[in-house]
Amino acid sequence: MDAQLALLCALTFVIHLIGALAYAARIAGVRTRRIAVSFALFNVLILVSRTSNSFQGPFLGKRIELSLAQGAGGHLLSDFRWLLMSATVAAAVGALAVPTFQRIFSRAVQHFQVHRSLPKLLLHGFARGGLSYIRDAITVPSASHLTGLRREVGVPVQVILLNIGAQALLTVGVFAALYAGYLDPRFRVTAVSLSSVINGVATILLFVFIDPHLSVMTDDVMDGRTSEASFRRAIVWLSASRVAGTLLAQVMLLPAAAAIAVIARSI
């Protein structure tokens, strides 16, 4: 692995780690009863994710262009495998870090509620007191969360399966489109453009079937109709399905790239 690929893997890791930590923001919002503030603070991390994404695309595109120009693209499939593995590791780390980050988000929400200043919150986070709290907040998922999964799923199986499919499409979409451009360089611009179609399908699945269900569960917890324990079990299942989706993306990479190449030639 060269330095450029290592950088691309690091950017991919950051993007998918922040996506996995969105569940921690929901739990923090439920615990503090400040859903809107919790998501507003999480948007700071979204900015980091989008910045990483804005660098990842050009770097990866340049890597493919150089491979095409030099006629040495045999390593590209291996590169994409490494990038997808980085996404899987990030999703797994994010799932394990949910208990830690929900504590940190809860503390951040409480601090922001008092001082109502994002710069002050950031300064506090890097001050001695903030760093000390982050160190004390580090924890691992409780074994009771895992044993509790045997009693109740907490979320419909259909939603879990849809989340696996949506996460797989979101993970593989851009990579498959870029690799399709390598498979048929004549239509690589068209192939890359088709990644938005794949991401659009995944976004529809998330916004129409998955996010509304999770939002209803969040409101039910706030209203006392659903217990926090059930809500946490649902988050565990959704986190696990996110990891499964990134693994499924490994299987989908070649078929998706071949299909995109065919569509790019046909339209």
N, C-alpha and C positions, 0 to 999 in steps of 0.2 A: 504493500500500500504506500503510494507516494504522498507527498505533503498536500497536494491539491485534493486528492481523494479523501484524505483524513479531514481536511477542512469541510468538504462537502458532507461527510458523515456527521461531523459535529453540528453543522447547520441543520441537517435533517433531524438529528437528535433533539435539538432545541425546539424545532417546530412541533414535533410530535409529543415531546414532554409537556409543553405548555397546553397543547390540546387535551392531554390526559388530565391535567390539573384543573380543568374546568369543573370537574365533578367536586373537587375540594371546595371551590368557590360556592357551589350550591349548598353544600353541607354547612359551610360557614354562614351563609345567608340565613339558613334555617335556624341555626343555633343562636345567632345574634338578633334574629327577627329583622334583619336589614338586607333584604334580597337585592334591592336596587343599588345600594352602596357597595355591596359585595361584588356585584357584576361590574360596577364602575371601576373599582380598584383592579379587578381582573383584566380590564381592558388595557391596563398598563403593560401586562405581560403579553397581551395580544399584539401590542405595538412591537414588542421584541420579536415575537413570532413572525410577524409580517415583514419586519426588517430582514430577518434571517432568510425568509422566503424570497425577498427581492434580490438578495445576493446569490442564493442557491441557483436560481434559474439561469442567469447569465454565465456563471462559472461552469455549470454543467453543459450548457449549450456550447460554450467555447471549447470544452474538452471534446465534445463530439465533433465539432467542426475541424479541430486539429487532427483527430483520428481519421476523418474522411480525407483530409488533404494529404496526410502521410500514408494512407492506405494501411493503417495499423489499428483497426478497430476490434481486433479479436478479444481485447481485454474489457470491452464495454459491458458485455453481459455480466462478467464478474463484478464490475464496478456497480452495476445496478443491484446485484445481489447484496453487496456490502451496504449500499444505501438503504435497501429494504430491511436488512438486518438491524441497521441503526434505528429505523423506525420501530421495529419490534422491541428492541432493548429500551427505547425511550418510553413506549407504551407500558412495558412491564415495570420500569422504574417509577413512572408516573402513578401506576396503580398502587404500588407499594408505598409511595410517598403521600398518598391522599390523607392519611391520618395526620401526618406532620404538617402538611400545607393547610389543612383546614384549621388547625390551631393557629398557624401564622396568619392566615386570612382573618380569622375571628379577632385576633389581637389588632390587626391593621384596621379592621372595620371600627372597633371600639376607639382606637386612637383617632381615626379620621372623624368619628362622630363628635369628638370633643374639640379637636383643633381645626377641622374643616379646611385643611390645607394639604394638598398632595406633596408639595416640596418639603414641608415639615415632616410628613410621614416618611418620605424617602430618606431624609437626613436622620431621622430617628432609627430607621432600619439599619443604617450603616454606623450608627453610634454604638458606644459600648453597651448601653442598656438593650438596644435592639438586637445586637449580635448575641448577647447573652441569652435573650429570650429565644432566639432562633435555635441556639444550641440546646436549650432546655426543652424545646418543643419537638425535637427529633425523637421519633418513636417508630415502632414497627406495627403493622396491623395485628390486632388482637386475634388470638386463636378462636375466641368465641364468635367472631365474625364469620370465620370459615366453617365452623361446626354448625352455625345457625343456618347456613345455606341448605343443609339437609332438610330442614323443617319447612322452609318457604323460599320460593324463588324471589318474590318481591316485585317481579315485573313479568308481563306475559312473554312466553317463549317466542311468539312471533316478533315482538319488539327486539328481543336479543338477536334473533336471526337476521332481521333487517339491519340492525346495527353492525353486525359482522359484515354483511354485504356492503353497506354504505362506507364503512371504514376501509374495506379492501379496495373499493373503487377510488376513494380519496387518496389512498396511499399509492396505488399503482398508476393512476391516471396520467400524470405528467411524465413519469418514467417510461411507461409503455409508449406514449406518444413520441417521446424523444428517441426511443430505441427503434420505433417504426420508421422514423426519419432516417436512421442509419441503415435499416434493412432496404429501404428504397429511397435513396438520396434525391431522386428526381422530384419527389413530392413531399420532401421533409417539412416544408413550411405548412402545407396542408395538414400533414400528420400532426404537427405540433398544435395547430389550431383546433384539432379534434379533441385535445385534452380537455377543453372547456366543456364539451358535450358530456364527457365521462364525469367530470366534476359536477356538472349540472344535475345529472341523474342522481349522484350521491347526495347532493344538497337537497334535492326534492325529497329523497327518502328521509333525511334527517329532519327537515323542517315540517314535513307533512305527517310522518308517522312516529318519529322517535322523540324529538324535542317537545311536542305538545303533550305526549304522555308523561314525560319527566316533569314538565311544568305543572301538570295537574297534580302529580304526586307531591310536588313541592308545596303547592297551595293546600293540599289535604293535610300535610304535616303541620303547616302553619295554623290551620283551622282545628287541629286535633283529631281529624278523622282517620289519620294514619300515624302510626308510631314512628319515631325517629329510627328505631331499630330496623323496621321494615324498609324505611327509606335508605338506610346504609346498606342493607342487603341488596337492594336494587342497584345501588352505585357499584357494589362489588361485582355484580353480574355484568353490568354495562362496561366496567373497566376491563373485566376478563374478555368480554366480547370484542373490545377494541384491540386487545392483544391478538386475539384470534383473527381479526380482520387483517392485521398487518402480516400475519403468517399466510393467510389465504392469498394476499397480494403476491407473495413469492410464486405461488402456483399459477396465478393469473398473468404474470408478466409476459411470458412468451406468447400464449394464445391471444392476449389483448393486443400486443404489439403487432402480431401477424394480422389480426382483424382490422386494426387501424390502418395498416399499410394497404390492405385490400380496399377498404372504404376510401382512402385517400386517392387511389387509382381510379375508383369507380365514379366518384361524384364530379 
